Amino acid sequence: MKKNDLKKLKPYLLLWSTQSFSALGSGMTSYALVLWLYLRTGSALRTALLSVCSYAPYVAMSIFAGALSDRWNKKKTMLVCDLIAACSTVAVFFLIRTDSLTAWHLYVLNALNGLMNTIQQPAGEVAATLLIPREYYQKTSGLRSFSQSLNSILTPILATALFTLAGIKSVIAVDLITFAIAFLALLLWIDIPEQKEARQEEEKLLTSAQKGLVWLRQNPLIFHLILFLSAINLVASMYDAALPAMLLSKPNGGETVLGIVNACAGIATLAGSVLVTLIPAPKNRVRAICLTLFISMSTENFLLAFGKTPFLWCLGAILGWAVIPLMNANMDVIFRNTIPVEMQGRVYSCRNTLQFFTIPVGFLAGGFLVDRVFEPLAAQAADPMLASLFGTGKGSGAAMLFALIGAAGVAICLFFSWKLRGQVWHEPTET
């Protein structure tokens, strides 16, 4: 970026960098708690419920959280949510020190953190819109994808190293340090302008929340894009549930191979994030979204289903994840330019409910299908064709599920490409 660009983006860059640093610490704690709980209980279902509890508030409270976010001061909302989330981390720390931590403690605290994230996320989205000049939307979307993908690479590495060498309390200590840095930066050095909507304070909460849904019904492009991502999230979360079951069970798999495949996904996302900041805007952003998701769905899942070697699984991860930042950037530009700033909190929260409710459903469905349907089917099947396609033994049932996920993902992309045909979103002109 040029010097003038850095000057214009200085407040946002400070917010982005410190919040991303804090997200790394939070991600390390979440990862370490998964390790801690699995080692204590040996139950994959109990461990998966951590993710379900985190996402449940998105489904139950997002619409109301957006209405509150549009009413409240964005900076204060983010600070309070961060502080409450940090208090829950401190609670975990003391429960571990007294050897009192149990699974139900983690479920409750994950639900609380999920609720705080539900409230903070729309406030953060609006804050970013207020801090970023319109001409930098695509580049800053690339920066967000960059930090998210970098965190996805570093989180398991750093968390596992600290957890193994110094215990979970050291991971929590790092989390609290990163929180303190982000909290103080936002409190002392970042000024977020406020946009007030007339008569909003006088509205009832339910009426205010309904406005987000009304706005979506009146803007079919945004609504259909949200439904598109909701369907993709369903198959993607089934993927997340099935991936460890397959790679940890295959004869040429294991923990190291699972880590390498996940690292390839993170590196590919990182490369895609850098590419987003360099390439020009596409002529048709809607078509670019459909194309990138089609590439992702039609490559990785089938390579995981039919591939027999770690090389092919890694290749699938690279092809599947490299294009996701391009999709996210185009989606982000369309949303920020189309949704009025004073409505973004409510609309983004409606998006959270509609787009993310399929994630816990997908996690549960993926685990159920692997354990109760496809693995027993693979164990009982004597068909040599199935054996040649998916292999034999434990893990072959998960491979079958990946074939189903791939077919479902392709069908979803084709359906929404047809649904969105002819809808061209035009870049706004500077006035």
C-alpha positions as CSV (number, residue, x, y, z in Angstrom):
1,M,0.0,0.0,0.0
2,K,1.1,3.6,-0.6
3,K,1.8,6.0,2.2
4,N,-1.5,7.9,1.5
5,D,-3.4,4.6,1.7
6,L,-1.9,3.7,5.0
7,K,-2.9,7.1,6.4
8,K,-6.5,6.7,5.4
9,L,-6.7,3.2,6.7
10,K,-4.7,3.7,9.9
11,P,-7.6,3.4,12.4
12,Y,-8.9,0.3,10.6
13,L,-5.5,-1.3,10.4
14,L,-5.0,-0.8,14.1
15,L,-8.4,-2.3,14.8
16,W,-7.8,-5.2,12.4
17,S,-4.3,-6.1,13.6
18,T,-5.1,-6.0,17.4
19,Q,-8.4,-7.8,17.0
20,S,-6.8,-10.5,14.8
21,F,-4.1,-10.9,17.4
22,S,-6.7,-11.4,20.1
23,A,-8.6,-13.8,17.9
24,L,-5.4,-15.9,17.7
25,G,-5.3,-16.1,21.5
26,S,-8.9,-17.0,21.7
27,G,-8.5,-19.7,19.0
28,M,-5.6,-21.2,20.9
29,T,-7.7,-21.5,24.0
30,S,-10.6,-23.1,22.1
31,Y,-8.3,-25.6,20.5
32,A,-6.5,-26.4,23.7
33,L,-9.9,-27.0,25.5
34,V,-10.9,-29.4,22.7
35,L,-7.7,-31.3,23.4
36,W,-8.2,-31.1,27.1
37,L,-11.8,-32.4,27.0
38,Y,-11.1,-35.2,24.5
39,L,-8.2,-36.4,26.6
40,R,-10.4,-36.4,29.7
41,T,-13.5,-38.0,28.2
42,G,-12.4,-39.8,25.0
43,S,-15.8,-38.8,23.5
44,A,-15.9,-37.2,20.1
45,L,-19.6,-36.3,20.6
46,R,-18.9,-34.4,23.8
47,T,-16.1,-32.6,22.1
48,A,-18.3,-31.7,19.1
49,L,-20.9,-30.2,21.5
50,L,-18.4,-27.4,22.2
51,S,-18.9,-26.1,18.7
52,V,-22.6,-26.6,18.9
53,C,-22.8,-24.6,22.1
54,S,-20.7,-21.8,20.4
55,Y,-23.0,-21.6,17.4
56,A,-26.3,-21.9,19.2
57,P,-26.5,-18.2,20.1
58,Y,-26.1,-17.3,16.5
59,V,-29.3,-19.1,15.7
60,A,-31.3,-18.0,18.7
61,M,-30.2,-14.4,19.3
62,S,-28.6,-12.9,16.2
63,I,-31.6,-11.0,14.9
64,F,-32.2,-9.3,18.2
65,A,-28.4,-8.7,18.7
66,G,-28.3,-6.8,15.4
67,A,-31.2,-4.5,16.5
68,L,-29.4,-3.9,19.8
69,S,-26.1,-3.3,18.0
70,D,-27.7,-0.6,15.7
71,R,-29.0,1.2,18.8
72,W,-25.8,0.9,20.9
73,N,-22.5,2.6,20.6
74,K,-20.3,0.3,18.5
75,K,-17.1,0.9,20.4
76,K,-18.7,0.3,23.8
77,T,-20.5,-2.8,22.6
78,M,-17.2,-4.3,21.4
79,L,-15.4,-3.4,24.6
80,V,-18.1,-4.9,26.9
81,C,-18.4,-8.1,24.8
82,D,-14.6,-8.6,24.8
83,L,-14.4,-8.0,28.6
84,I,-17.2,-10.5,29.4
85,A,-15.5,-13.1,27.1
86,A,-12.2,-12.5,28.9
87,C,-13.9,-13.0,32.2
88,S,-15.2,-16.4,31.1
89,T,-11.6,-17.3,30.1
90,V,-10.4,-16.3,33.6
91,A,-13.2,-18.5,35.0
92,V,-11.8,-21.5,33.1
93,F,-8.3,-20.7,34.4
94,F,-9.4,-20.8,38.0
95,L,-11.6,-23.9,37.5
96,I,-8.5,-25.7,36.1
97,R,-6.3,-24.5,38.9
98,T,-8.7,-25.9,41.5
99,D,-9.2,-29.1,39.4
100,S,-13.0,-28.4,39.2
101,L,-13.4,-27.9,35.4
102,T,-16.0,-30.3,33.9
103,A,-17.6,-30.6,30.5
104,W,-20.8,-28.8,31.4
105,H,-18.7,-25.7,32.6
106,L,-17.2,-25.5,29.1
107,Y,-20.6,-25.9,27.4
108,V,-22.0,-23.0,29.5
109,L,-18.9,-20.8,29.0
110,N,-18.8,-21.6,25.2
111,A,-22.5,-20.6,25.0
112,L,-21.7,-17.3,26.8
113,N,-18.8,-16.6,24.5
114,G,-21.0,-17.4,21.5
115,L,-23.6,-14.9,22.8
116,M,-20.9,-12.2,23.2
117,N,-19.6,-12.9,19.7
118,T,-23.2,-12.8,18.4
119,I,-23.6,-9.2,19.8
120,Q,-20.1,-8.1,19.0
121,Q,-19.9,-9.4,15.4
122,P,-22.5,-7.0,13.8
123,A,-21.1,-4.1,15.8
124,G,-17.6,-5.0,14.5
125,E,-18.9,-5.2,10.9
126,V,-20.5,-1.8,11.1
127,A,-17.4,-0.4,12.7
128,A,-15.3,-1.7,9.8
129,T,-17.7,-0.1,7.3
130,L,-17.4,3.3,9.1
131,L,-13.6,3.1,9.3
132,I,-12.9,1.9,5.7
133,P,-13.1,4.2,2.7
134,R,-15.4,2.6,0.1
135,E,-12.5,2.2,-2.5
136,Y,-10.6,-0.1,-0.1
137,Y,-13.4,-2.6,0.6
138,Q,-11.9,-5.4,-1.5
139,K,-8.3,-4.8,-0.2
140,T,-9.4,-4.8,3.4
141,S,-11.5,-7.9,2.8
142,G,-8.3,-9.6,1.7
143,L,-6.6,-8.4,4.9
144,R,-9.3,-10.0,7.0
145,S,-9.0,-13.3,5.0
146,F,-5.2,-13.1,5.4
147,S,-5.4,-12.8,9.2
148,Q,-8.1,-15.5,9.5
149,S,-6.1,-17.9,7.4
150,L,-2.8,-17.1,9.2
151,N,-4.6,-17.7,12.5
152,S,-5.9,-21.0,11.1
153,I,-2.3,-22.1,10.4
154,L,-0.8,-20.8,13.7
155,T,-3.6,-21.8,16.1
156,P,-3.1,-25.6,16.2
157,I,0.7,-25.3,16.0
158,L,1.1,-22.8,18.9
159,A,-1.7,-24.2,21.0
160,T,-0.4,-27.8,20.7
161,A,3.1,-26.7,21.5
162,L,2.1,-24.7,24.6
163,F,-0.4,-27.3,25.7
164,T,2.2,-30.1,25.5
165,L,5.2,-28.2,27.0
166,A,3.5,-26.0,29.6
167,G,-0.1,-27.1,30.0
168,I,-3.4,-25.4,29.3
169,K,-2.9,-22.6,31.8
170,S,0.0,-21.2,29.6
171,V,-2.4,-21.2,26.6
172,I,-5.0,-19.3,28.6
173,A,-2.3,-16.8,29.8
174,V,-1.4,-16.0,26.2
175,D,-5.1,-15.6,25.4
176,L,-5.5,-13.0,28.2
177,I,-2.4,-11.1,27.1
178,T,-3.7,-10.8,23.5
179,F,-7.0,-9.7,24.8
180,A,-5.4,-7.0,26.9
181,I,-3.6,-5.6,23.9
182,A,-6.7,-5.5,21.7
183,F,-8.9,-4.1,24.5
184,L,-6.5,-1.2,25.3
185,A,-5.9,-0.4,21.6
186,L,-9.7,-0.1,21.0
187,L,-10.3,1.8,24.3
188,L,-7.5,4.3,23.9
189,W,-6.5,4.8,20.3
190,I,-9.4,3.9,18.0
191,D,-12.3,6.3,17.4
192,I,-15.3,4.8,15.7
193,P,-17.8,7.4,14.3
194,E,-21.5,6.7,15.1
195,Q,-24.3,6.8,12.6
196,K,-27.7,7.4,14.3
197,E,-30.9,6.5,12.7
198,A,-33.9,8.7,13.5
199,R,-36.7,7.3,15.7
200,Q,-34.8,4.0,16.2
201,E,-34.5,4.6,20.0
202,E,-38.3,4.8,20.1
203,E,-38.9,1.5,18.3
204,K,-39.7,-1.7,20.2
205,L,-36.9,-4.2,20.0
206,L,-39.0,-6.8,18.0
207,T,-40.0,-4.1,15.5
208,S,-36.4,-3.0,15.1
209,A,-35.3,-6.6,14.6
210,Q,-38.0,-7.3,12.0
211,K,-36.7,-4.4,9.9
212,G,-33.6,-6.5,9.0
213,L,-35.8,-9.3,7.7
214,V,-38.1,-6.8,5.8
215,W,-35.0,-5.3,4.2
216,L,-33.8,-8.7,3.1
217,R,-37.2,-9.6,1.5
218,Q,-37.0,-6.4,-0.5
219,N,-33.4,-7.1,-1.7
220,P,-33.5,-10.6,-3.2
221,L,-29.9,-10.6,-4.4
222,I,-28.6,-10.3,-0.8
223,F,-31.2,-12.7,0.5
224,H,-30.3,-15.4,-2.1
225,L,-26.6,-15.0,-1.5
226,I,-27.2,-15.6,2.2
227,L,-29.2,-18.7,1.4
228,F,-26.5,-19.8,-0.9
229,L,-23.9,-19.6,1.9
230,S,-26.3,-21.3,4.3
231,A,-26.5,-24.3,2.1
232,I,-22.8,-24.4,1.5
233,N,-22.2,-24.2,5.3
234,L,-24.3,-27.3,5.8
235,V,-22.1,-29.4,3.6
236,A,-18.9,-27.7,4.8
237,S,-19.7,-28.5,8.4
238,M,-20.4,-32.1,7.5
239,Y,-16.9,-32.0,5.9
240,D,-15.4,-30.7,9.2
241,A,-17.1,-33.6,11.1
242,A,-16.0,-36.3,8.6
243,L,-12.4,-35.2,7.9
244,P,-10.8,-36.4,11.2
245,A,-12.8,-39.6,11.1
246,M,-11.4,-40.4,7.7
247,L,-7.8,-39.2,7.9
248,L,-7.2,-40.5,11.4
249,S,-8.6,-44.0,10.4
250,K,-7.0,-44.5,7.0
251,P,-3.9,-46.8,6.9
252,N,-1.8,-44.1,5.4
253,G,-3.4,-41.3,7.5
254,G,-2.9,-40.4,11.1
255,E,-2.5,-37.3,13.2
256,T,0.4,-36.0,11.2
257,V,-1.4,-36.4,7.9
258,L,-4.5,-34.6,9.3
259,G,-2.3,-31.8,10.5
260,I,-0.6,-31.5,7.1
261,V,-3.9,-31.5,5.2
262,N,-5.2,-28.8,7.5
263,A,-2.0,-26.8,7.1
264,C,-2.4,-27.0,3.3
265,A,-5.9,-25.6,3.6
266,G,-4.6,-22.7,5.7
267,I,-1.7,-22.0,3.4
268,A,-4.0,-22.1,0.4
269,T,-6.4,-19.6,2.1
270,L,-3.4,-17.4,3.0
271,A,-2.3,-17.4,-0.7
272,G,-5.8,-16.6,-1.8
273,S,-6.0,-13.7,0.7
274,V,-2.8,-12.2,-0.7
275,L,-4.1,-12.6,-4.3
276,V,-7.4,-10.8,-3.4
277,T,-5.4,-7.6,-2.5
278,L,-3.6,-7.7,-5.8
279,I,-6.1,-8.6,-8.5
280,P,-8.6,-6.1,-10.0
281,A,-12.3,-6.3,-9.3
282,P,-14.1,-8.8,-11.5
283,K,-16.7,-7.6,-14.0
284,N,-19.4,-9.6,-12.4
285,R,-19.0,-10.2,-8.7
286,V,-22.1,-12.5,-8.4
287,R,-20.7,-14.8,-11.1
288,A,-17.3,-14.8,-9.4
289,I,-19.0,-15.9,-6.2
290,C,-20.8,-18.8,-7.9
291,L,-17.7,-19.8,-9.8
292,T,-15.3,-19.9,-6.8
293,L,-17.7,-21.9,-4.8
294,F,-18.3,-24.4,-7.6
295,I,-14.5,-24.9,-7.9
296,S,-14.2,-25.5,-4.2
297,M,-17.1,-27.9,-4.0
298,S,-16.2,-29.9,-7.1
299,T,-12.5,-30.5,-6.3
300,E,-11.7,-31.1,-2.6
301,N,-14.5,-33.3,-1.6
302,F,-14.1,-35.7,-4.6
303,L,-10.3,-35.9,-4.1
304,L,-10.9,-36.8,-0.4
305,A,-13.5,-39.3,-1.4
306,F,-11.5,-41.1,-4.1
307,G,-7.9,-40.2,-3.3
308,K,-5.8,-42.9,-1.7
309,T,-2.7,-40.9,-0.8
310,P,-1.9,-37.8,1.4
311,F,-0.7,-36.0,-1.8
312,L,-4.1,-36.1,-3.3
313,W,-5.8,-35.1,0.0
314,C,-3.4,-32.1,0.2
315,L,-4.1,-31.2,-3.4
316,G,-7.8,-31.3,-2.7
317,A,-7.3,-29.0,0.3
318,I,-5.4,-26.5,-1.8
319,L,-7.9,-26.5,-4.6
320,G,-10.8,-26.3,-2.2
321,W,-9.6,-23.4,0.0
322,A,-7.5,-21.2,-2.3
323,V,-10.6,-19.6,-3.9
324,I,-12.5,-19.0,-0.7
325,P,-11.0,-15.6,0.0
326,L,-12.0,-14.4,-3.5
327,M,-15.6,-15.5,-2.8
328,N,-15.5,-13.7,0.6
329,A,-14.1,-10.5,-0.9
330,N,-16.7,-10.2,-3.5
331,M,-19.5,-11.1,-1.0
332,D,-18.1,-8.5,1.4
333,V,-18.0,-5.7,-1.3
334,I,-21.6,-6.4,-2.3
335,F,-22.9,-6.4,1.2
336,R,-21.1,-3.3,2.4
337,N,-22.1,-1.2,-0.6
338,T,-25.7,-2.4,-0.8
339,I,-26.8,-2.5,2.8
340,P,-27.3,1.0,4.3
341,V,-24.9,1.7,7.2
342,E,-27.7,2.4,9.6
343,M,-29.2,-1.0,8.8
344,Q,-26.1,-3.1,8.7
345,G,-26.2,-4.3,12.3
346,R,-29.7,-5.8,11.9
347,V,-29.1,-7.2,8.4
348,Y,-25.8,-8.8,9.3
349,S,-27.4,-10.4,12.3
350,C,-30.3,-11.7,10.2
351,R,-27.5,-13.1,7.9
352,N,-25.9,-14.8,10.9
353,T,-29.1,-16.6,11.8
354,L,-29.9,-17.6,8.3
355,Q,-26.3,-18.4,7.2
356,F,-24.9,-20.1,10.3
357,F,-27.8,-22.1,11.7
358,T,-26.8,-24.9,9.3
359,I,-23.4,-25.3,10.8
360,P,-24.4,-27.1,14.1
361,V,-26.9,-29.1,12.0
362,G,-24.1,-30.1,9.7
363,F,-21.7,-31.1,12.5
364,L,-24.3,-33.4,14.1
365,A,-25.5,-34.8,10.7
366,G,-21.9,-35.5,9.6
367,G,-21.0,-37.3,12.8
368,F,-24.2,-39.3,12.8
369,L,-23.8,-40.3,9.1
370,V,-20.2,-41.4,9.6
371,D,-20.8,-43.4,12.8
372,R,-24.3,-44.8,12.1
373,V,-24.7,-45.0,8.3
374,F,-21.6,-45.0,6.1
375,E,-19.0,-46.8,8.3
376,P,-21.4,-49.7,9.0
377,L,-22.4,-49.8,5.3
378,A,-18.7,-49.9,4.3
379,A,-18.0,-52.7,6.8
380,Q,-20.9,-54.8,5.6
381,A,-20.6,-54.1,1.8
382,A,-18.9,-56.8,-0.2
383,D,-19.1,-54.9,-3.5
384,P,-15.6,-54.8,-5.1
385,M,-16.5,-51.6,-6.9
386,L,-17.1,-49.8,-3.6
387,A,-13.9,-51.1,-2.2
388,S,-11.9,-49.9,-5.3
389,L,-13.5,-46.5,-5.1
390,F,-13.4,-45.8,-1.3
391,G,-11.0,-48.4,0.1
392,T,-11.7,-50.9,2.8
393,G,-11.6,-50.8,6.6
394,K,-12.3,-48.0,9.0
395,G,-12.4,-44.6,7.2
396,S,-13.9,-45.9,4.0
397,G,-17.4,-45.0,5.2
398,A,-16.2,-41.4,5.7
399,A,-14.8,-41.4,2.2
400,M,-18.3,-42.4,0.9
401,L,-19.8,-39.4,2.8
402,F,-17.3,-37.1,1.1
403,A,-18.6,-38.3,-2.3
404,L,-22.1,-37.4,-1.2
405,I,-20.9,-34.1,0.2
406,G,-19.2,-33.3,-3.2
407,A,-22.3,-34.2,-5.2
408,A,-24.5,-32.1,-2.8
409,G,-22.1,-29.1,-3.0
410,V,-22.1,-29.2,-6.8
411,A,-25.9,-29.4,-7.0
412,I,-26.2,-26.4,-4.6
413,C,-23.8,-24.3,-6.7
414,L,-25.6,-25.2,-9.9
415,F,-29.0,-24.4,-8.4
416,F,-28.0,-21.0,-7.0
417,S,-26.1,-20.2,-10.2
418,W,-29.4,-20.7,-12.0
419,K,-31.3,-18.7,-9.3
420,L,-28.9,-15.8,-9.5
421,R,-28.6,-15.8,-13.3
422,G,-28.8,-12.4,-14.9
423,Q,-28.3,-10.6,-11.5
424,V,-25.4,-8.3,-12.1
425,W,-24.3,-6.1,-9.2
426,H,-22.9,-2.8,-10.3
427,E,-20.1,-1.0,-8.5
428,P,-21.2,2.3,-7.0
429,T,-19.8,5.4,-8.6
430,E,-18.1,8.1,-6.5
431,T,-20.0,11.3,-6.1
